[in-house]
Amino acid sequence: MTTFEKIQEIIVDQLGKDEEEVQLTTNFREELEADSLDLFQILNDIEDAFEEYDVKIETDEGLVTVQDLVAFVDKQIAQAK
């Protein structure tokens, strides 16, 4: 499972959206209508899912699209290896 697929799964579960609605270019607030609490829960779930790589996401600052989040997590995974 790729980083995107895992993150997509978490977002779909948390927001009750269809997979087709969650693509790399998808904007969290505008297209998924995620509020701060939704994003907080998504980020916590992602930290749990990638715990083995010690992924930490302190803030949603700068994480506008799903691609932003995938790139952020991939960068941390690469640093952990």
Buried (B, 14 or more C-beta within 10 A) or exposed (E): EEBBEBBBBBBBEBBEBEEEEBEBEBBBEEBBEBEEEBBBBBBEBBBEBBEEBEBEBEEBEEBBBBBBBBBBBBEBBEEEE
